[in-house]
Amino acid sequence: MAKVFIYTQAYNAEKTVSRAVESILSQSFTDWEYHIVNNGSNDGTNDALTHYSIDSRIKVIQNTPNDITFWLRYLPMALVETEAEWFCWLDADDEYLFDFVEKMFTFVIDNKLDMAACGYTKLNGITGEKIKERVSRVSFTISGSDFTERFIDYRGFTLSMWAKFISKDLFYTVLKNFINPEFMNCNDGVFMLNIFWRSEHAGIYSESLINYYQYPKSGFHEYFEKEIEKGHIVLWEATRDYLAAYGDISQLNQDFLYAIFLSIIEDVFKELKEMDMEISLKLQHLEQIFSNPHTKAMLKCKADPQFRNLTLRSKFLQNVREWVCTQVDEVPTILFSLLSV
């Protein structure tokens, strides 16, 4: 029987899906089964996938129309039927390094883990240039009080479905209980927090074992306008609730949460400036962001100096004010007041 169940959901991925599939076919660990969903594509994705069906380990599933939440219905059935013991996810435009499965399988088995996350390299999907790399100085495991005491160390590895190696039984348990009333851009991060919460023993593998390609028309851009005050804040609140579920949140973790919240606002502001959107709508979004109670609390809190972005909050506010002033002759009164904290 296959040891590992791998899943990819592809929509209009004719230019990238072969790269993803080939990265699985080239794995040094070969005891896997791979389910690939052609999720209502209207380009050449299906043609790109057709010839892979000759490999008995690969199953191509057709779904129409495109439904980004298809996995929530499909995986509960597929995971009941499979005899695989481990689950991992691969986006249709990314690739795992050839030894991802082997190294992660060895890591979870040797350390008796419920799940593990590895480092990743973010690349520009157009140019191939490295944008960032997230790795750990050393591999480490998490259990008991580590889930709160080492939160700063592992939080950055919790944000995605990919770059994870999860016990099938654990993944299935979370999947059955996951409440997903509607799709949001950060739902995979919320889902992964549930995985960590239900883990007794988790681990972070130090090396980068996946290339994550970022494109201008990413899911973030597609859902940005309707989620600017929604998806990312929902993820932040879920992160806060995750920590609170272990007990009282320490002052250090509270400061870290505010640093995370500020980084979200900084990223949203950067994206907002580049969006093809009427300036009046951009100002409305800014007003909603800075009137949010979390934003107000973050701007007023005293924080540990290790969180550099918090120590530079006044400079960030100044940058926002200066940008707004270049866009309009008169800044709306409410927005001006919010940016003058």
C-alpha positions in Angstrom: 0.0 0.0 0.0 1.1 3.6 -0.6 2.5 5.3 2.5 1.8 8.9 1.4 -1.3 10.5 -0.1 -0.5 13.7 -2.2 -3.1 16.1 -3.4 -3.2 18.9 -6.0 -6.1 21.1 -7.2 -5.5 22.7 -10.5 -7.4 25.5 -12.2 -6.1 26.9 -15.6 -2.6 25.7 -14.7 -1.5 24.5 -18.1 1.8 26.4 -17.8 2.7 25.1 -14.4 1.0 21.9 -13.5 3.5 19.7 -15.3 6.2 21.2 -13.1 4.3 20.2 -10.0 3.6 16.7 -11.2 7.2 16.1 -12.4 8.4 17.2 -8.9 6.4 14.3 -7.4 7.4 11.8 -10.1 11.1 12.6 -9.3 10.7 12.0 -5.6 13.4 9.7 -4.1 10.7 8.2 -1.9 8.4 6.4 -4.4 5.7 4.8 -2.2 2.9 7.4 -2.7 -0.4 7.9 -4.5 -1.2 11.3 -6.1 -4.6 12.7 -6.7 -4.8 15.7 -9.1 -8.1 17.6 -9.6 -8.7 19.4 -12.9 -11.0 21.9 -11.2 -13.1 23.3 -14.1 -10.2 24.5 -16.2 -10.9 26.1 -19.5 -7.3 26.1 -20.8 -5.0 23.2 -21.6 -4.7 21.9 -18.1 -6.5 18.7 -18.9 -4.3 18.0 -21.9 -1.3 18.6 -19.7 -2.5 16.0 -17.2 -3.8 13.3 -19.5 -0.5 11.5 -20.2 0.3 11.2 -16.4 -2.7 8.8 -16.0 -0.5 6.0 -17.3 1.3 6.0 -14.0 -0.9 3.8 -11.7 0.0 5.9 -8.7 -1.6 9.0 -10.2 -5.4 9.6 -10.3 -6.8 12.5 -12.3 -10.2 13.8 -11.2 -12.4 16.0 -13.3 -14.6 18.6 -11.5 -16.8 21.3 -13.1 -17.4 24.1 -12.6 -14.3 25.5 -10.9 -14.8 25.3 -7.1 -11.9 26.3 -4.9 -13.5 24.5 -1.9 -13.8 21.2 -3.8 -11.2 19.6 -1.5 -13.5 19.9 1.4 -15.9 17.5 -0.2 -13.5 15.3 -2.1 -10.8 14.6 0.5 -13.1 13.1 3.3 -14.1 10.4 0.8 -10.7 9.9 -0.7 -8.9 9.6 2.7 -11.4 7.0 3.9 -10.6 4.9 0.9 -6.8 5.2 0.9 -4.5 3.0 2.9 -1.9 5.8 3.0 -0.8 6.9 6.5 0.5 10.4 5.6 -1.0 13.4 3.7 0.6 16.3 1.9 -0.6 19.1 -0.4 1.0 20.6 -3.4 -0.3 23.6 -5.3 -0.5 23.3 -9.0 2.1 26.0 -9.6 4.7 24.9 -7.1 7.2 22.1 -6.8 8.7 19.9 -4.1 12.4 19.2 -4.1 13.2 15.6 -5.0 13.8 14.5 -1.4 10.9 16.3 0.3 8.9 13.1 0.9 11.9 11.1 2.0 13.2 13.7 4.4 9.8 14.5 5.9 8.8 10.9 6.2 12.0 10.1 8.0 11.6 13.1 10.3 8.1 12.3 11.4 8.8 8.6 11.9 12.1 9.1 13.8 10.5 11.7 16.1 7.1 10.0 16.4 5.3 13.2 15.2 1.7 13.8 14.3 2.7 16.4 11.7 5.7 18.4 10.5 6.3 21.6 8.5 9.5 22.3 6.5 11.1 25.5 5.2 10.2 27.0 1.9 11.6 29.3 -0.8 9.3 31.9 -2.3 10.2 32.7 -6.0 8.9 35.3 -8.5 6.8 33.2 -10.8 7.7 35.3 -13.8 11.4 35.8 -13.4 12.3 32.9 -11.1 14.1 35.3 -8.7 14.1 34.5 -5.0 11.8 36.7 -3.0 12.4 35.2 0.4 13.4 32.0 2.1 12.0 30.8 5.4 14.1 28.2 7.2 15.0 27.3 10.7 18.5 27.3 12.1 17.9 23.8 13.3 15.1 21.2 13.2 13.1 20.9 16.4 10.0 19.2 17.8 7.0 20.8 19.7 5.0 19.2 22.5 3.3 20.3 25.7 4.2 23.9 26.7 6.3 24.3 23.6 3.2 25.1 21.6 3.0 28.5 23.4 6.6 29.0 24.6 8.1 28.4 21.1 5.2 30.1 19.2 7.5 32.8 17.9 9.8 30.1 16.5 7.3 28.1 14.5 4.4 30.5 13.7 5.8 31.4 10.3 5.6 27.7 9.3 1.8 27.5 10.0 0.5 29.7 7.3 -0.1 27.3 4.4 -1.3 23.8 3.5 1.8 23.1 1.4 5.2 22.3 3.0 3.4 20.1 5.5 3.5 16.4 6.2 0.5 15.3 8.3 -0.8 12.1 9.7 -3.8 11.1 7.6 -5.9 10.4 10.6 -5.1 13.8 12.1 -5.9 15.6 8.8 -9.1 13.7 8.4 -10.2 14.5 12.0 -9.6 18.2 11.4 -11.3 18.1 8.0 -14.5 16.5 9.4 -14.8 19.3 12.1 -13.6 22.2 10.0 -16.2 25.0 9.8 -16.0 26.7 6.4 -19.1 28.9 5.7 -17.4 30.6 2.8 -14.1 30.7 1.1 -11.6 33.2 2.3 -8.0 33.8 1.1 -6.5 32.8 4.5 -8.6 29.7 5.2 -5.7 27.4 4.7 -3.9 29.2 7.5 -6.9 28.8 9.8 -7.1 25.1 8.8 -3.5 24.6 9.7 -3.9 26.2 13.1 -6.5 23.5 13.7 -3.9 20.9 12.7 -1.3 22.3 15.1 -3.9 22.6 17.9 -4.9 18.9 17.6 -1.3 17.7 17.4 0.4 16.3 20.5 3.8 16.2 18.8 4.7 18.4 15.9 7.9 19.3 14.3 9.7 21.9 12.1 12.2 20.6 9.6 14.9 23.2 9.1 15.6 23.0 5.4 13.6 24.5 2.5 12.1 21.6 0.6 9.6 23.4 -1.6 9.7 26.2 -4.2 6.6 28.4 -3.9 6.0 30.5 -7.0 4.2 33.8 -6.5 2.4 35.4 -9.4 0.8 38.8 -9.9 -2.6 37.3 -10.3 -2.4 35.2 -7.2 -5.4 34.2 -5.0 -4.6 37.2 -2.8 -5.1 39.6 -5.6 -8.2 37.9 -6.9 -10.0 38.0 -3.5 -8.2 41.1 -2.2 -11.0 43.7 -2.7 -13.7 41.8 -0.9 -11.4 40.4 1.8 -9.2 43.4 2.7 -10.9 43.8 6.1 -11.8 40.1 6.3 -9.6 37.2 5.4 -6.4 38.3 7.0 -8.1 39.7 10.1 -10.0 36.4 10.5 -6.6 34.6 10.3 -5.1 36.9 13.0 -8.1 36.4 15.3 -7.8 32.6 14.8 -4.1 32.9 15.7 -5.0 34.8 18.9 -7.7 32.3 19.7 -5.3 29.4 19.0 -2.9 30.8 21.7 -5.7 31.5 24.1 -6.9 27.9 23.8 -3.7 26.9 25.6 -4.4 29.3 28.5 -3.5 32.9 29.3 -1.5 34.6 26.5 1.9 35.7 27.7 3.0 39.3 27.3 5.6 38.3 24.8 3.1 36.4 22.6 0.7 39.3 22.9 3.4 41.6 21.6 4.1 39.2 18.9 0.5 39.1 17.9 0.4 42.9 17.5 3.6 42.7 15.5 1.9 40.2 13.2 -1.2 42.4 12.9 1.0 45.4 11.9 2.8 43.4 9.3 -0.6 42.4 7.9 -1.6 46.0 7.7 1.7 46.9 6.1 1.2 44.2 3.4 -2.3 45.2 2.7 -1.4 48.9 2.4 1.4 47.9 -0.1 -1.1 45.9 -2.2 -3.8 48.5 -1.9 -1.5 51.2 -3.4 -1.0 49.0 -6.5 -4.6 47.9 -7.0 -6.5 49.2 -10.0 -9.2 50.7 -7.9 -10.9 54.1 -7.5 -9.0 56.3 -4.9 -12.3 56.8 -3.0 -12.6 53.0 -2.5 -9.0 52.8 -1.4 -9.6 55.5 1.2 -12.7 53.7 2.4 -10.6 50.5 2.9 -8.0 52.5 4.8 -10.6 54.0 7.0 -12.0 50.5 7.8 -8.6 49.2 8.5 -7.5 52.0 10.9 -10.9 52.1 12.6 -10.6 48.4 13.5 -10.3 47.9 17.3 -7.4 45.6 16.7 -5.6 48.3 14.8 -6.3 50.9 17.5 -5.0 48.5 20.2 -1.9 47.7 18.2 -1.0 51.3 17.7 -1.3 52.1 21.4 0.4 49.1 22.9 3.8 49.0 24.5 5.8 46.3 23.0 9.0 44.3 23.3 11.7 46.1 21.3 12.6 42.9 19.5 9.5 43.5 17.3 11.1 46.2 15.1 8.0 47.0 13.1 6.2 48.0 16.3 9.0 50.4 17.3 8.6 52.0 13.8 4.8 52.4 14.0 4.9 56.2 13.8 7.0 56.1 10.7 4.5 53.7 9.0 1.6 56.0 9.9 3.6 58.9 8.4 4.1 57.0 5.2 0.4 56.3 5.0 -0.5 59.9 5.6 2.0 61.2 3.0 0.6 58.7 0.4 -3.0 59.7 1.1 -2.0 63.4 0.7 -0.6 62.7 -2.7 -3.8 61.1 -3.8 -6.4 63.7 -2.7 -6.5 67.5 -2.1 -8.2 67.0 1.2 -8.0 64.0 3.5 -11.4 62.9 4.9 -11.7 64.1 8.5 -12.3 60.6 10.0 -9.3 59.1 8.1 -7.1 62.0 9.1 -8.0 61.5 12.7 -7.3 57.8 12.6 -3.9 58.3 11.0 -2.9 60.9 13.6 -2.8 58.5 16.6 
